[in-house]
Every structure is written in C-alpha cells, then in structure tokens.
Amino acid sequence: MPLLFVDLDNTLVDRAAAFAAWASEYLDARGADRALLDAMITADGDGLRPKPEVRADITELLGLSEDESATLIDTLRAGAVSHLELATGAREGLIRARRDGWTICIATNGVEKQQQAKIDKLRLA
C-alpha cells in the first residue's frame, strides 16, 4: 500500500495568508492602524515562533490589556483557522491520489488540537 505524506501548513493550506487575514480583521475590530499588520505578521514568525512570545510581542505592539492578552493565543488560533482555505487543486489531488490507491497521511508539527481544528474545518479527515 503506497503512502502519501502531505504537509498541512503552507502546503495543503496557506497558513500565512490565513493568519494575515485574521490579523487584518483583528486590527480593524480594534480600530487600530493597518500599518501594524506587517509587525503582527513578523511577530507570528509564520506560525513557528512560540505562542507566548507571539502573544508578548502583539500585546506590546497593540497595547492590549491583561485580559485581552490572556486570551490572545486562543483568539489567534481560532481566527487563523476560520480563514483557512485549501490550496487550489489540493482537494482534487487528494481525491485522485486516494482513487489511485494511495493512503494519505497529513504530516504536521503543530499543536494537535489546533491542527485537528484545521483538518475538521477543511473536511480532510
């Protein structure tokens, strides 16, 4: 049985674009300057930086209250998931691979709960 390992973030989905869309929406909801978007994207480090560091940088950047900062990681994660879309042609490619006898394995190094939320939202299970 042939196995096809496929990466989730920035392969099956454009995680960077999803984060940028959430960050833009978050700035708008706060009435913050859109010029801060690039700094938020930098703070995120394409999802690879430890979330406590991301939270600290964004808290400082936006002057968040202690309460807002305390929930920022959950807000960021949920927001990024809400903006995810499969890459063009990804679903068709996965369907074709399954039809051709491949067993598909999604490989990811993210936090299990977060990655499962992505898989569920995109109906990849």
CORGIJO-V252156 format. One record per helix or strand of 2 or more residues. SS is the DSSP state (a for helix, b for strand). FROM is the first residue (numbers start at 1). TO is the last residue. If there is no record, write none. Layout:
BEGIN
ss | from | to
SS | FROM | TO
SS | FROM | TO
END
This chain:
BEGIN
ss | from | to
b | 3 | 7
a | 15 | 30
a | 34 | 47
a | 51 | 62
a | 66 | 82
a | 90 | 99
b | 103 | 107
a | 112 | 121
END
